[in-house]
Amino acid sequence: MSAPRVIRTVAEMRRAVADFRKAAVDSGSVGFVPTMGYLHEGHASLLRRAREENGLVVLSVFVNPLQFGPGEDFERYPRDEKRDLEVAAACGADIAFMPSAAEMYPNPPLARVTVGEITGKLCGRSRPGHFDGVATVVAKLFNIVQPDRAYFGLKDAQQVAVVAQMARDLNIPVEIVPCPTVREPDGLALSSRNVYLNGEERAQATILYRTLERAREWIAAGADADRLRDRMKQSIAESPLADTDYAEVVTWPGLGDPPAGRPLRDLGEPLLVALAVRFGKTRLIDNMIFTPEEVAATCSGK
């Protein structure tokens, strides 16, 4: 695969897509994978799917300051442009849009995009303003790239729900394509932040995946929402280095609260079971979506 064309300005990015659309005859769709860089196999899986489904594939790499709160890891967030471009080339990306903060925000932005209700729980409760930053930068990127499809990993399931809601509410003509979480052989979800973990923290971090797998069994056994939350917290506490931020269950994709006291297996709608856990200074998130059919299969022992 050839190296992607590197673009650093909004004007050039817009011209590149406009030129492609003028020249395209077949497979004229634009696929877009927005990232903060330090690409791993999870990002690569998004790029490969975009390559399969579109005539032009655009990757963006931009560490967005608006979505980091005070004391978070904006300055130390891992960055490696050379490595990112190698991954992009291997996956067949055509363009790597790599703007600076000054290019994206030439002046302090007075306009922000806010998505209500679904941003007030899970990571939104722990990180006030985070999803305003996410929605704002994604809206800007959609306006710049003007893709037909945008690909997001379900490891950040709340982000997927927020972006999809924003696109619907604002009539942004882009198809949001959720893609499965990619995991290490021991179950740990791939994340750019995994590089922060020391050896012992990395070994104990697999408790997130084990807890989510147990959650499937607990739901099948008849747990209600409160019972499931308690059991997940107890499971995470098996790892001495783990500090639970939240262990939650909500409906998917609406992120609603399940009825109190009612067995989750009887709700008849998909459930998002989500965790956020700190190991030292590193905050990891993970989740699984359980459909009624999957829960029923677990109940029957299939």
N, C-alpha and C positions, 0 to 999 in steps of 0.2 A: 504494500500500500504506500502511496506517496504521502508526503507530509501535508497536513492541512494548511490552508492559507491563513495566516495570522492577521487578524484585523483588530485595531485598537481604538478606532473612533466610531461614533454613532453614525456619522455621515457615510463613511465607507461601508459600514455594515448594511445600511439601508440600500445603498447603491448595488451591493453585491447580490442581495436578494432580488431587487428589481430587475437586474440584468439576467439573473437565472430565470425568472418568470417570463421574461420576454422571449428568451431563447428556447424554453422548454416546450417540447411537443408531447412526449409521453413521460409518465412518472414525474409530473411537474409539481409534486407536493414538497413542502419544506418540513423536515423533522427537526425538532429542537430539544437539546438536553442542557438545561441550566444547572450549573454546579458552582461550588466554591473551590474547586480544584483539589489537589492532592488525590488524584484519581486512583481508584482501586477497581477490583473486579465488578463490584456493584455498579459503578458508573459505566464500566465497559459493557456490561450487559444491556444497559439502556442505549448506548451508542450502537451496539450491534443490531438491536431491534429497530432503531430508527433507520439504520442503513438498509435493512430488509424492506422497509415500508415506504421509503421516500426517495425522491430523486436528488434532493440536496439535504445534507445533514450538517447542522450547525451546533457546535458545542460552545457554551459560554463558561468562562472561568472568571469569577469575580467574588472576592471575599467582601461581603456586603456589610459595611459598618452599621447600617441602620438596624440590623437584627441582633446585634450584640448589646447586652446591657452593661451597666457599670460593674467592673470587676470580673467580667467574663473574658474569654480567651481570644479576643480579636487580634491582639499583637502577636501572640504566639501560635495562632492557628497555622497548621503546617502548610507550607507553600513549596512547590517544586515545578516550575514552568517547563523545564526540559523534560522531566518525566511525564508530565501531563500531555505534552505534545507527542511523545512516543506512544502513549496509550491511545491518543486520538488517532494517530496514523494507523496503528495496528487495527483499529476498529472501523476504519474507513470514513472518518469524519472529513468533510470537505472544507469547513471553515472553523477556526478556533477564534471566537470573539473574546478578547482579553483586555477589556478597558481598565483604565485607572479609576480610582475613586474621584479624581478631579474631572474626568471625562463623564462619569455617570452623574456626579453631583457637582456641577461647576459652581453652584451656589447652594447654601443650606436649603434643603427642600421645605417649602411651606405647605405643599400639598402632600398628604399621606393617604394611603388606602387602608381602610379599616373594615374588617369583616366581623360582624357582631356574633354573639352567643357562642358559636363553636370555638372561638379563640379564648374563651374565659375559663377553660378547664384543661386538664392534662398539662402539657408544657406551657400553655398560655397562663395558667395559674402560677406556675413557678417562675416564669420569665415574662413579666409584664412588658408589653410593647413589642415583644419578639415578632409576633405574627403581623403587626402593622409594618414592621421592617421587611418581612418576607413578602407580604402582599404588594407593598410598594415597589420593591425591586423587580418582582416577577411581572407586575403590570408594565413597568418601564421596559423590561426585556421583551415582553410580548409586542409592545408598540414598536420597538426597534427592529426585531427580527421578523415579526409578522408571520409566524409559523402556522402551518395547517395542523400539526400535531406537536404536543410537548410531552416529554417522557419523564416520569417521576417515580422514584423507588418507594415502595410501601413501608420500608423501614421507618420513614418519616410519614406515617399514615395521617396524622393530624394535618401536616403540611399539605398532603394531597387533597384532603377534604377542604381545607381553606382555599387553596388555589382553584379547585373545581367550583366551589361556591362563588368565588370572585368572578370567574369567567362567565358563569351563568348569569349572575346578577348584573354584570356590566356589559352583557352581550358581546364579549370578546370572542371572535370567530376562530377559536382554537379547540381542538379535541384534546382533552387531558387523558393521557394513557398511563394508568397505574401499572407498575411492574413489580414482580415478586422480589422479596428481600433475598439477597445473596449472603450465604453464611460460610464460615470456616467449617472444616470437617467436624469440629467439636461443637458446632451450633452457634458460636458467637457471630452476631450479625456484623458484616463488614461496615466499617466506619472510618473516616479519616482521623477521628480522634482516638482510635485504638492505639495509635503510635505513642500516645502519652503513657500508656500502662506499663508499669514495670513487670517483671516476671511473675511475681506472686499475685499481683492484681489481675494480670491477664489470665492466670490459671483460675482464679476465683470468679472472674467475670462470666464464666459459662453458667453461673447460677441463673442468669436471666432466661436463657433458653430452656433450662431444665424447669424453671418455674412456669413458663408458658406451656410447656408440654404437660405439666401436671395440671394446669388450669383446664385443659381440655377434659381430662379425666374428672376433675371436680365438677365441672359443668354437667357432664354426662351423668354424674352421680346425684344430681339434684341440688347443687349449691345455688343459693340466691346471691344477689350482688354483694351484700355485706359479708356473707360467709366467704365468698370467693376472695374479696379484698383481704380479709384477715388471714386466710390460708396462704395467699401469695406473699404477704409480708412476713409470715413465719418462715416460708420457704427461703426467701431472700436472706433472712437473718442467719441461715445456716452458714453463710460465708462471712467470717469475722470482719473482713475489710469492707463489706458492702454497707452503704448508708442509703436507705430507701428514700427517694424524693416522693414518688407516688407509685401505687399499684392499683390500677383502675380497670373497670369494665364499663363500656358504653355501647350504644347501638351504632351500627355502621350502615351508611356513611354519615348519618345525621348527628352522631356524637351525643345522642340523648341519654338521659339517665334511665336505666331499667326500673320497672316498678319494684318498690320495696317489698321484700318478703316473698316474691314469686320466683319459683325455680327458673333459672335462666334458660334451661333446655326447653321450656314450654313457651317461650316468647315468639317463636316462629319467624325471627328475623336475624340477619347476621349480627355478630357481636365483635367488637374490637376490644381485645384484652391488651392493655398497654402498661409498660413499666418504664420508670426512670430511676436510675441507681447511680450513686457516686462511689467511685473507688479512688480514694485520695482526692486529688483536684479534678479528676476526670469524670464527667457526667455522661453516662451511656443511656440510650433509649432503645427499646425493642418492643415488638408487639406481634400478635397473631390475630387474624380475622377468622372466626369460626362461623361457618354457615350452618343453618338448621340441619342440612343433610349430613355434614361432617359430624355434628354432635350426635345425630341419630345413629350414624354408623359406629361411633364410639360406644354408644349405649348398647348396641347389639353385639359389640365385640368384634366387628369386622375390621 
